[in-house]
């Protein structure tokens, strides 16, 4: 159900339009080139109070974070790890292994230099992509990348 206490009425269009879009995308009888995300985009602009607009290019990470957290919070009414379809679908677990590195010339002796493992959850992970290499080809000022010519 939708949480009415946390502005469920304000965020309801976002949940409704997201659900509609996902159902249309996964419907085997729909011809996918005819699916329009316009209603979803309008709900994003409205519910984000124009923080995210489809007429301006922006960073996708703040948008993804806002979208997943807004959907989860509207569905459950809580920011804590309460079960929702959003967390069930997007949440992952990762084990992080870390240890303190001793100063140069010293040995790693003692409990403080032992490896510590911690489990952490996430809704999304970021990945820094290396820059595309520009390669010179032939005569003239023509360069190409693995994706095509420039």
N, C-alpha and C positions, 0 to 999 in steps of 0.2 A: 504494500500500500504506500501511498504518498504521505509524507509527513506534513500535516497542515500547520503544526506549531512553527516550524522554521520556514515560513513563507512558502509552503507547499503550493499555494495559489499563485505565487509569483513565478516559481520555477516549474510549475506543472507543464507549460508549453514546451519547455526544453525536453523533459522526460517523454512527453507524448510524441513530439516530432522525431526525437531520436529513435524511439520504438517503431514509429511508422517507417522511417528510413531503413532501419535494419530489416524489418519484415519485408519491405519491398525488394531490398537487395537479395535476400535469401529465398524469395518465392520462386520456385522452379518454373512457374508459368509466366512470370514477368519477362518482358524483353528489356534487358538491363539498360539499353541506350535511351530508354524512355523514362527513366527514373530521375526526377529532378530533386536536388537537395535544397531548393529555394526556401521551402517552409522551415526546414531545419536551420538554415542560415538566418532567417528572420527571427526565429526563437533565440538563437545565440546572441544576436544583437540586442534584443529586448531584455533577455535575462542577465546578460553581462553588463547591462546599463551602458551600452555602446563602447565598452572596453575593447571588444573584438568586433570588427566590422569587415565584411567581405569586400568592401571597396578599397581597403588598405592592406598592403602586405605586412605581415608581422612575424614574430618569432613563434614557431609552432609549439615549443615546450611550455610556455606559460598558458597557451590555449589548451593543450592536452591536459595539463595539470588542473586547470579550472574546470574543464568539461567533466573529467572523471570524478573529481571531488564534488562538484555540484550535483551530478547524477546520484552519486552514493549518498550524499548528505540529504538530498530531497527524498530519496527512497527510504532511508533509515532514520533520519532525524538525529544522527550522531556522527561526530568526526572520529570516534573510536572505532576499533576494528570489529564492528558489528557486521554480521553476514549480509551481503547483498549480491545481486546478480553482477554488479560492477566489480566488486572485490573477487567474487568467484571466478570471473572471466579474466580479469586483467592482473590480479595480484600474483606476484611470484616471490620466491624465497631465494636467498643467496647466503652462502657462508663466506665470511670474510676472515682470512688468516692474516694476522699482523704480528710483528715482533719489533722490539726496539733494537736499533743498530748501534753497536758500541762505537765510541770514538776511534779514529784511526790509530792503529798501533796497540789497541787493547783487545783482550779476549772477551768473548761473550760468556761470562761466567755469572751465575746467579739467576734467581727467579725472574728478575725484571727483564731478562733477555730471552725468555722462553716464548714460544709461539702461542698466541692467544687466538682462539676461534670464536666468532660471534655470528649468530644467525640474524639476518635482517630481511624485512619484507620491502617490496617496491611495487608501484603501479606501472612504472615505465623506467627504462634505462636509456641514457643518452650515449651516443657513440660519436667521437670526433673522427671525421673522415679525412684522410690525407688529401692534400690538394692534387688536382689532376695534373699529371706531367704534360708539359707542352713539348712536343717533339717537332724538330725541323724536318721538312720533307722537300727535297728537290730544290729547284731554283725559285727565287722570288720570295715574297713575304708570306708564304702560306705555311701555317702550322696546323698540326692536328693533335687531337687528344684521342684516347681510346674510344670516346663516344662519337667522334666525327671531326670534320674540318672546321677551322676557324678562319 
